[in-house]
Amino acid sequence: MMILRVAFFLVVGFMVFLSTPNFSSAEYGDIILNKKAASMREAEVKDVMFPHWFHRIRFKCKVCHEEIFIMKAGANDIDMSKIMNGEKCGKCHNGVTAWEPLYCDRCHSQEPGWKAGPVQHSKKIK
């Protein structure tokens, strides 16, 4: 009976964690994508924080590189029209493999002012 209670609380806790609208915040190894910062400001969304290590611990590098993404900083032209058409992030974030790109704040979660590239918490631009 005690095991069932513990399992119940773990499951409920995990479900609450997953239902949190903005559970992403930059951590070491994550990547800030703000190459299109001007258009993001026009759309009134934050910069994109790509959780690289979250993806990396679940998939081998070849799942994304080099077929979907070029493994060079700044070499990938990513925009919402491509994602919505099943390109780039949209290859997996299509509502079948992973959640669909309808929840802006799941990706656009980083306050503007950080340098693009790997997160370095002491390097915020003033």
OpenMM code with the backbone's topology and positions (N, CA, C; nanometers):
from openmm import Vec3, app, unit

residues = "MET MET ILE LEU ARG VAL ALA PHE PHE LEU VAL VAL GLY PHE MET VAL PHE LEU SER THR PRO ASN PHE SER SER ALA GLU TYR GLY ASP ILE ILE LEU ASN LYS LYS ALA ALA SER MET ARG GLU ALA GLU VAL LYS ASP VAL MET PHE PRO HIS TRP PHE HIS ARG ILE ARG PHE LYS CYS LYS VAL CYS HIS GLU GLU ILE PHE ILE MET LYS ALA GLY ALA ASN ASP ILE ASP MET SER LYS ILE MET ASN GLY GLU LYS CYS GLY LYS CYS HIS ASN GLY VAL THR ALA TRP GLU PRO LEU TYR CYS ASP ARG CYS HIS SER GLN GLU PRO GLY TRP LYS ALA GLY PRO VAL GLN HIS SER LYS LYS ILE LYS".split()
positions = [
    Vec3(0.0817, -0.1194, 0.0000),
    Vec3(0.0000, 0.0000, 0.0000),
    Vec3(0.0863, 0.1261, 0.0000),
    Vec3(0.1952, 0.1228, 0.0778),
    Vec3(0.2861, 0.2372, 0.0853),
    Vec3(0.3509, 0.2625, -0.0507),
    Vec3(0.3852, 0.1558, -0.1212),
    Vec3(0.4466, 0.1685, -0.2534),
    Vec3(0.3501, 0.2364, -0.3499),
    Vec3(0.2231, 0.2020, -0.3429),
    Vec3(0.1228, 0.2649, -0.4295),
    Vec3(0.1100, 0.4140, -0.4006),
    Vec3(0.1146, 0.4520, -0.2737),
    Vec3(0.1076, 0.5941, -0.2382),
    Vec3(0.2262, 0.6709, -0.2944),
    Vec3(0.3451, 0.6150, -0.2765),
    Vec3(0.4662, 0.6797, -0.3272),
    Vec3(0.4585, 0.6915, -0.4790),
    Vec3(0.4196, 0.5838, -0.5456),
    Vec3(0.4073, 0.5860, -0.6916),
    Vec3(0.3051, 0.6902, -0.7352),
    Vec3(0.1927, 0.6971, -0.6651),
    Vec3(0.0886, 0.7949, -0.6974),
    Vec3(0.1434, 0.9373, -0.6888),
    Vec3(0.2136, 0.9696, -0.5794),
    Vec3(0.2669, 1.1046, -0.5633),
    Vec3(0.3753, 1.1356, -0.6658),
    Vec3(0.4559, 1.0379, -0.7020),
    Vec3(0.5564, 1.0596, -0.8059),
    Vec3(0.4906, 1.0879, -0.9402),
    Vec3(0.3897, 1.0117, -0.9743),
    Vec3(0.3193, 1.0311, -1.1015),
    Vec3(0.2507, 1.1672, -1.1042),
    Vec3(0.1809, 1.2014, -0.9974),
    Vec3(0.1126, 1.3313, -0.9918),
    Vec3(0.2141, 1.4455, -0.9986),
    Vec3(0.3233, 1.4336, -0.9261),
    Vec3(0.4280, 1.5359, -0.9301),
    Vec3(0.4856, 1.5526, -1.0689),
    Vec3(0.5103, 1.4425, -1.1371),
    Vec3(0.5628, 1.4472, -1.2729),
    Vec3(0.4623, 1.5124, -1.3671),
    Vec3(0.3347, 1.4812, -1.3518),
    Vec3(0.2308, 1.5408, -1.4364),
    Vec3(0.2214, 1.6918, -1.4130),
    Vec3(0.2335, 1.7345, -1.2891),
    Vec3(0.2318, 1.8780, -1.2591),
    Vec3(0.3521, 1.9454, -1.3239),
    Vec3(0.4689, 1.8821, -1.3145),
    Vec3(0.5893, 1.9369, -1.3768),
    Vec3(0.5694, 1.9537, -1.5263),
    Vec3(0.5163, 1.8531, -1.5931),
    Vec3(0.4959, 1.8602, -1.7376),
    Vec3(0.3887, 1.9604, -1.7776),
    Vec3(0.2945, 1.9866, -1.6914),
    Vec3(0.1872, 2.0799, -1.7256),
    Vec3(0.2251, 2.2248, -1.7001),
    Vec3(0.3415, 2.2485, -1.6411),
    Vec3(0.3854, 2.3850, -1.6175),
    Vec3(0.4060, 2.4531, -1.7513),
    Vec3(0.3432, 2.5681, -1.7766),
    Vec3(0.3486, 2.6304, -1.9076),
    Vec3(0.4881, 2.6673, -1.9545),
    Vec3(0.5744, 2.7146, -1.8683),
    Vec3(0.7080, 2.7535, -1.9103),
    Vec3(0.8093, 2.6870, -1.8196),
    Vec3(0.8434, 2.5621, -1.8525),
    Vec3(0.9352, 2.4888, -1.7673),
    Vec3(1.0785, 2.4985, -1.8162),
    Vec3(1.1028, 2.5769, -1.9203),
    Vec3(1.2381, 2.5859, -1.9726),
    Vec3(1.3055, 2.7139, -1.9257),
    Vec3(1.4244, 2.6994, -1.8759),
    Vec3(1.5100, 2.8124, -1.8460),
    Vec3(1.6508, 2.7663, -1.8779),
    Vec3(1.7318, 2.8578, -1.9221),
    Vec3(1.8632, 2.8208, -1.9729),
    Vec3(1.9512, 2.7585, -1.8657),
    Vec3(2.0163, 2.6516, -1.9022),
    Vec3(2.1118, 2.5824, -1.8173),
    Vec3(2.2396, 2.5640, -1.8979),
    Vec3(2.3472, 2.5243, -1.8308),
    Vec3(2.4737, 2.4999, -1.8987),
    Vec3(2.4525, 2.4033, -2.0149),
    Vec3(2.5079, 2.4343, -2.1305),
    Vec3(2.4970, 2.3480, -2.2473),
    Vec3(2.3776, 2.3793, -2.3350),
    Vec3(2.2871, 2.4649, -2.2891),
    Vec3(2.1750, 2.5048, -2.3726),
    Vec3(2.2218, 2.6130, -2.4694),
    Vec3(2.1420, 2.6395, -2.5704),
    Vec3(2.1830, 2.7330, -2.6748),
    Vec3(2.0765, 2.8402, -2.6924),
    Vec3(2.1206, 2.9658, -2.6902),
    Vec3(2.0311, 3.0779, -2.7152),
    Vec3(2.0292, 3.1025, -2.8659),
    Vec3(1.9095, 3.1046, -2.9219),
    Vec3(1.8930, 3.1323, -3.0647),
    Vec3(1.8233, 3.2672, -3.0771),
    Vec3(1.8994, 3.3682, -3.1189),
    Vec3(1.8396, 3.5006, -3.1341),
    Vec3(1.8877, 3.5705, -3.2603),
    Vec3(1.9240, 3.4921, -3.3609),
    Vec3(1.9695, 3.5456, -3.4887),
    Vec3(1.8628, 3.6366, -3.5501),
    Vec3(1.7375, 3.6059, -3.5231),
    Vec3(1.6260, 3.6836, -3.5777),
    Vec3(1.5595, 3.7650, -3.4674),
    Vec3(1.6418, 3.8253, -3.3826),
    Vec3(1.5912, 3.8994, -3.2665),
    Vec3(1.4956, 4.0110, -3.3066),
    Vec3(1.5239, 4.0804, -3.4159),
    Vec3(1.4375, 4.1917, -3.4574),
    Vec3(1.2957, 4.1427, -3.4866),
    Vec3(1.2842, 4.0332, -3.5606),
    Vec3(1.1500, 3.9823, -3.5916),
    Vec3(1.0834, 3.9233, -3.4673),
    Vec3(1.1631, 3.8706, -3.3745),
    Vec3(1.1050, 3.8197, -3.2499),
    Vec3(1.0502, 3.9342, -3.1654),
    Vec3(1.1201, 4.0497, -3.1663),
    Vec3(1.0692, 4.1648, -3.0919),
    Vec3(0.9390, 4.2140, -3.1546),
    Vec3(0.9324, 4.2143, -3.2891),
    Vec3(0.8091, 4.2549, -3.3576),
    Vec3(0.6936, 4.1623, -3.3213),
    Vec3(0.7219, 4.0335, -3.3106),
    Vec3(0.6188, 3.9347, -3.2765),
    Vec3(0.5909, 3.9310, -3.1257),
    Vec3(0.6670, 4.0102, -3.0514),
    Vec3(0.6527, 4.0185, -2.9061),
    Vec3(0.6731, 3.8839, -2.8362),
    Vec3(0.7759, 3.8115, -2.8811),
    Vec3(0.8144, 3.6870, -2.8151),
    Vec3(0.9587, 3.6991, -2.7676),
    Vec3(0.9937, 3.6177, -2.6695),
    Vec3(1.1294, 3.6175, -2.6154),
    Vec3(1.2226, 3.5422, -2.7099),
    Vec3(1.3522, 3.5455, -2.6789),
    Vec3(1.4494, 3.4680, -2.7556),
    Vec3(1.4242, 3.3193, -2.7329),
    Vec3(1.4750, 3.2385, -2.8246),
    Vec3(1.4591, 3.0935, -2.8139),
    Vec3(1.5739, 3.0365, -2.7318),
    Vec3(1.5396, 2.9530, -2.6357),
    Vec3(1.6389, 2.8794, -2.5598),
    Vec3(1.6232, 2.7331, -2.6007),
    Vec3(1.7216, 2.6832, -2.6749),
    Vec3(1.7175, 2.5442, -2.7194),
    Vec3(1.7858, 2.4565, -2.6146),
    Vec3(1.7115, 2.3651, -2.5524),
    Vec3(1.7688, 2.2786, -2.4485),
    Vec3(1.8491, 2.1633, -2.5103),
    Vec3(1.9700, 2.1962, -2.5544),
    Vec3(2.0526, 2.0992, -2.6262),
    Vec3(2.0752, 1.9722, -2.5457),
    Vec3(2.1126, 1.9858, -2.4194),
    Vec3(2.1427, 1.8661, -2.3410),
    Vec3(2.0184, 1.7860, -2.3086),
    Vec3(1.9041, 1.8499, -2.2986),
    Vec3(1.7779, 1.7774, -2.2801),
    Vec3(1.7555, 1.6844, -2.3992),
    Vec3(1.7820, 1.7350, -2.5194),
    Vec3(1.7682, 1.6535, -2.6398),
    Vec3(1.8820, 1.5513, -2.6495),
    Vec3(2.0031, 1.5934, -2.6158),
    Vec3(2.1215, 1.5085, -2.6330),
    Vec3(2.1165, 1.3830, -2.5461),
    Vec3(2.0618, 1.3919, -2.4270),
    Vec3(2.0588, 1.2723, -2.3426),
    Vec3(1.9530, 1.1732, -2.3895),
    Vec3(1.8636, 1.2173, -2.4759),
    Vec3(1.7583, 1.1291, -2.5261),
    Vec3(1.7861, 1.0744, -2.6655),
    Vec3(1.8652, 1.1460, -2.7441),
    Vec3(1.8888, 1.1059, -2.8829),
    Vec3(2.0370, 1.1103, -2.9161),
    Vec3(2.0774, 1.0285, -3.0110),
    Vec3(2.2142, 1.0340, -3.0609),
    Vec3(2.2281, 1.1564, -3.1512),
    Vec3(2.3492, 1.2078, -3.1640),
    Vec3(2.3746, 1.3284, -3.2438),
    Vec3(2.3196, 1.3165, -3.3856),
    Vec3(2.3345, 1.1973, -3.4443),
    Vec3(2.2956, 1.1796, -3.5847),
    Vec3(2.1452, 1.1941, -3.6088),
    Vec3(2.0639, 1.1909, -3.5039),
    Vec3(1.9203, 1.2115, -3.5217),
    Vec3(1.8954, 1.3509, -3.5795),
    Vec3(1.9708, 1.4503, -3.5336),
    Vec3(1.9520, 1.5882, -3.5806),
    Vec3(2.0613, 1.6360, -3.6756),
    Vec3(2.1847, 1.5922, -3.6529),
    Vec3(2.2984, 1.6394, -3.7327),
    Vec3(2.3421, 1.5311, -3.8292),
    Vec3(2.3636, 1.5589, -3.9437),
    Vec3(2.3693, 1.6729, -4.0305),
    Vec3(2.2472, 1.6793, -4.1218),
    Vec3(2.1571, 1.5863, -4.1109),
    Vec3(2.0419, 1.5854, -4.2004),
    Vec3(1.9452, 1.7006, -4.1742),
    Vec3(1.9176, 1.7310, -4.0482),
    Vec3(1.8221, 1.8373, -4.0159),
    Vec3(1.8947, 1.9687, -3.9884),
    Vec3(1.9995, 1.9632, -3.9089),
    Vec3(2.0728, 2.0838, -3.8704),
    Vec3(2.2202, 2.0698, -3.9050),
    Vec3(2.2777, 2.1780, -3.9589),
    Vec3(2.4215, 2.1845, -3.9840),
    Vec3(2.4882, 2.2099, -3.8490),
    Vec3(2.5943, 2.1365, -3.8202),
    Vec3(2.6595, 2.1474, -3.6898),
    Vec3(2.7638, 2.2598, -3.6916),
    Vec3(2.7146, 2.3821, -3.7125),
    Vec3(2.8005, 2.4998, -3.7119),
    Vec3(2.7166, 2.6171, -3.6628),
    Vec3(2.7671, 2.6886, -3.5654),
    Vec3(2.6931, 2.8015, -3.5081),
    Vec3(2.6547, 2.9016, -3.6157),
    Vec3(2.5286, 2.9392, -3.6192),
    Vec3(2.4785, 3.0392, -3.7125),
    Vec3(2.4494, 2.9895, -3.8526),
    Vec3(2.4736, 2.8617, -3.8797),
    Vec3(2.4579, 2.8087, -4.0154),
    Vec3(2.3153, 2.7666, -4.0483),
    Vec3(2.2299, 2.7584, -3.9491),
    Vec3(2.0930, 2.7113, -3.9711),
    Vec3(1.9957, 2.8282, -3.9736),
    Vec3(1.9224, 2.8393, -4.0823),
    Vec3(1.8227, 2.9452, -4.0948),
    Vec3(1.6896, 2.8893, -4.0462),
    Vec3(1.6568, 2.9178, -3.9222),
    Vec3(1.5363, 2.8625, -3.8601),
    Vec3(1.4338, 2.9743, -3.8458),
    Vec3(1.3126, 2.9492, -3.8922),
    Vec3(1.2037, 3.0439, -3.8685),
    Vec3(1.0739, 2.9658, -3.8536),
    Vec3(0.9729, 3.0325, -3.8035),
    Vec3(0.8467, 2.9651, -3.7727),
    Vec3(0.7788, 2.9060, -3.8957),
    Vec3(0.7927, 2.9696, -4.0116),
    Vec3(0.7276, 2.9133, -4.1308),
    Vec3(0.7883, 2.7781, -4.1657),
    Vec3(0.9199, 2.7645, -4.1512),
    Vec3(0.9849, 2.6356, -4.1775),
    Vec3(0.9418, 2.5316, -4.0744),
    Vec3(0.9374, 2.5719, -3.9492),
    Vec3(0.8982, 2.4788, -3.8432),
    Vec3(0.7553, 2.4302, -3.8659),
    Vec3(0.6651, 2.5223, -3.8981),
    Vec3(0.5245, 2.4858, -3.9211),
    Vec3(0.5077, 2.3974, -4.0451),
    Vec3(0.6036, 2.4071, -4.1388),
    Vec3(0.6009, 2.3238, -4.2595),
    Vec3(0.6770, 2.1930, -4.2423),
    Vec3(0.7158, 2.1598, -4.1194),
    Vec3(0.7809, 2.0322, -4.0919),
    Vec3(0.9297, 2.0297, -4.1175),
    Vec3(0.9907, 2.1463, -4.1299),
    Vec3(1.1355, 2.1535, -4.1472),
    Vec3(1.2005, 2.1912, -4.0142),
    Vec3(1.3312, 2.1759, -4.0059),
    Vec3(1.4094, 2.2089, -3.8863),
    Vec3(1.3450, 2.1466, -3.7617),
    Vec3(1.3125, 2.2232, -3.6603),
    Vec3(1.2528, 2.1716, -3.5359),
    Vec3(1.1216, 2.0991, -3.5637),
    Vec3(1.0524, 2.1427, -3.6696),
    Vec3(0.9236, 2.0851, -3.7058),
    Vec3(0.9297, 1.9417, -3.7543),
    Vec3(1.0498, 1.8900, -3.7826),
    Vec3(1.0640, 1.7484, -3.8198),
    Vec3(1.0120, 1.6591, -3.7079),
    Vec3(1.0387, 1.6974, -3.5844),
    Vec3(0.9922, 1.6190, -3.4691),
    Vec3(0.8781, 1.6875, -3.3953),
    Vec3(0.8845, 1.8191, -3.3863),
    Vec3(0.7796, 1.8933, -3.3152),
    Vec3(0.6625, 1.9156, -3.4102),
    Vec3(0.5881, 1.8066, -3.4288),
    Vec3(0.4793, 1.8044, -3.5269),
    Vec3(0.3473, 1.7580, -3.4660),
    Vec3(0.3445, 1.7399, -3.3356),
    Vec3(0.2238, 1.6922, -3.2691),
    Vec3(0.2134, 1.5412, -3.2644),
    Vec3(0.3065, 1.4718, -3.3308),
    Vec3(0.3073, 1.3256, -3.3299),
    Vec3(0.4304, 1.2770, -3.2536),
    Vec3(0.5490, 1.3131, -3.3021),
    Vec3(0.6729, 1.2724, -3.2367),
    Vec3(0.6940, 1.3511, -3.1079),
    Vec3(0.6714, 1.4799, -3.1138),
    Vec3(0.6841, 1.5689, -2.9971),
    Vec3(0.5752, 1.6750, -3.0072),
    Vec3(0.5580, 1.7516, -2.9013),
    Vec3(0.4509, 1.8519, -2.9005),
    Vec3(0.4632, 1.9458, -3.0191),
    Vec3(0.3479, 1.9883, -3.0670),
    Vec3(0.3439, 2.0764, -3.1836),
    Vec3(0.3823, 2.2187, -3.1448),
    Vec3(0.4314, 2.2970, -3.2415),
    Vec3(0.4810, 2.4323, -3.2110),
    Vec3(0.3696, 2.5362, -3.1983),
    Vec3(0.2758, 2.5113, -3.1098),
    Vec3(0.1656, 2.6047, -3.0885),
    Vec3(0.1762, 2.6761, -2.9543),
    Vec3(0.2731, 2.6364, -2.8737),
    Vec3(0.2913, 2.6915, -2.7399),
    Vec3(0.4188, 2.7757, -2.7399),
    Vec3(0.4062, 2.9019, -2.7780),
    Vec3(0.5214, 2.9892, -2.8018),
    Vec3(0.6234, 2.9879, -2.6884),
    Vec3(0.5745, 2.9961, -2.5636),
    Vec3(0.6661, 3.0116, -2.4511),
    Vec3(0.7453, 2.8859, -2.4172),
    Vec3(0.7167, 2.7744, -2.4802),
    Vec3(0.7985, 2.6547, -2.4557),
    Vec3(0.9362, 2.6692, -2.5196),
    Vec3(0.9446, 2.7427, -2.6286),
    Vec3(1.0742, 2.7675, -2.6936),
    Vec3(1.1196, 2.9115, -2.6707),
    Vec3(1.0273, 3.0048, -2.6884),
    Vec3(1.0579, 3.1468, -2.6711),
    Vec3(1.0495, 3.1804, -2.5228),
    Vec3(1.1503, 3.1341, -2.4487),
    Vec3(1.1450, 3.1429, -2.3026),
    Vec3(1.2580, 3.2240, -2.2417),
    Vec3(1.3497, 3.2717, -2.3238),
    Vec3(1.4678, 3.3388, -2.2698),
    Vec3(1.4554, 3.4903, -2.2849),
    Vec3(1.4718, 3.5611, -2.1753),
    Vec3(1.4670, 3.7069, -2.1812),
    Vec3(1.5749, 3.7574, -2.2764),
    Vec3(1.5447, 3.8579, -2.3579),
    Vec3(1.6448, 3.9145, -2.4490),
    Vec3(1.7646, 3.9690, -2.3722),
    Vec3(1.8787, 3.9745, -2.4392),
    Vec3(1.9981, 4.0316, -2.3787),
    Vec3(2.1119, 3.9338, -2.3624),
    Vec3(2.0896, 3.8071, -2.3953),
    Vec3(2.1958, 3.7072, -2.3864),
    Vec3(2.2625, 3.6934, -2.5219),
    Vec3(2.3893, 3.6613, -2.5216),
    Vec3(2.4595, 3.6353, -2.6470),
    Vec3(2.4060, 3.5067, -2.7074),
    Vec3(2.4031, 3.5015, -2.8399),
    Vec3(2.3647, 3.3779, -2.9074),
    Vec3(2.4719, 3.2733, -2.8812),
    Vec3(2.4353, 3.1473, -2.8883),
    Vec3(2.5294, 3.0388, -2.8683),
    Vec3(2.5097, 2.9732, -2.7335),
    Vec3(2.6077, 2.8910, -2.6910),
    Vec3(2.5950, 2.8203, -2.5638),
    Vec3(2.5782, 2.9177, -2.4473),
    Vec3(2.4945, 2.8827, -2.3537),
    Vec3(2.4659, 2.9700, -2.2402),
    Vec3(2.5885, 2.9830, -2.1516),
    Vec3(2.6269, 3.1063, -2.1254),
    Vec3(2.7342, 3.1373, -2.0317),
    Vec3(2.6757, 3.2414, -1.9377),
    Vec3(2.6340, 3.1992, -1.8219),
    Vec3(2.5542, 3.2837, -1.7336),
    Vec3(2.6202, 3.4139, -1.6925),
    Vec3(2.7508, 3.4254, -1.7030),
    Vec3(2.8158, 3.5502, -1.6641),
    Vec3(2.8291, 3.6469, -1.7812),
    Vec3(2.7765, 3.6123, -1.8986),
    Vec3(2.7987, 3.6924, -2.0192),
    Vec3(2.6748, 3.7678, -2.0672),
    Vec3(2.5829, 3.8023, -1.9794),
    Vec3(2.4633, 3.8739, -2.0227),
    Vec3(2.5023, 4.0108, -2.0767),
    Vec3(2.4480, 4.0471, -2.1915),
    Vec3(2.4763, 4.1757, -2.2549),
    Vec3(2.3986, 4.2846, -2.1826),
    Vec3(2.4623, 4.3949, -2.1556),
    Vec3(2.3955, 4.5072, -2.0862),
    Vec3(2.3256, 4.5948, -2.1870),
] * unit.nanometer
topology = app.Topology()
chain = topology.addChain("A")
for resn in residues:
    res = topology.addResidue(resn, chain)
    for name in ("N", "CA", "C"):
        topology.addAtom(name, app.Element.getBySymbol(name[0]), res)
